[in-house]
Amino acid sequence: MTKLSVNINKIATLRNSRGGNMPDVQKAAVDVQDFGADGVTVHPRPDERHIRRKDVYDIKGVIKTEFNIEGYPSPDFLNLVKSVKPHQVTLVPDPPEAITSNAGWDTIQHLSFLQDVIAELKEYGIRTSIFIGTDAEMIIKASETNTDRVELYTEPYATHYPIDREKAIAPFVEAANLANKVGLKINAGHDLSLENLRFFNERIPFLKEVSIGHALIADALYLGLEKTIALYKDQLVKEK
């Protein structure tokens, strides 16, 4: 079964919009764990517009499930994750002003930078994943960074799924097969939802984990968090 990591940034966004501590992000992380998610994901940004640095420390102290921290590898971000030592760090190429991740790494242009960052994180025993598109050259170069995993950027799949799902999934199947061939394990995330997740999971070989936030939290407004997590996990059962 593919693992589900729930990104709780949107819960922090709601809290920050009003001030105070409602909803409680720390409790949300525990609830996500207790309701059956395989992991909790956060993406602390420099302006702390959703997840704050304090949240990262608070969450680390209360969950037992896998903790995945996403972010651009600035000196401040690296100091944070080296202090917290999550199970996994997912490196994204976002500039500080980005609303959300919107592209994968150019692993040709940034190869030496990523090699240095990943080597630094591995000294602390942290598993690494890098956010990447489906371009074959980028995936091959990703293997040269010495990362453990890549996270396939699935927004193009989600956008084209309602139009032609076979055409939408094709480049991701090729990318997953190539990543496996060059020794990389595979995660995926961005705009995956109850509408498109089952098909993606069924068709993508070697998929280890998906990270889902926006759609899952939006569904939870109507269905409740516990039921929503159960529904997403149902999409991730691999057929024998």
Buried (B, 14 or more C-beta within 10 A) or exposed (E): EBBBBBBBBBBBBBBBEEEEEEBBBBEBBBBBBEBBBBBBBBBBBBEEBBBBBEBBEBBBEEBEBBBBBBBBBEEEBBEBBBEBBBBBBBBBBBEEEEEEBEBBBBBEEBBEBBBEBBEBBBEBEBBBBBBBBBBEEBBBBBBBBEBBBBBBBBBBBBEBBEEEBEEBBBBBBEBBBBBBEBEBBBBBBBBBBBEBBBBBBBBBEEBBBBBBBBBBBEBBEEBEBBEBBBBBBEBBEEEE
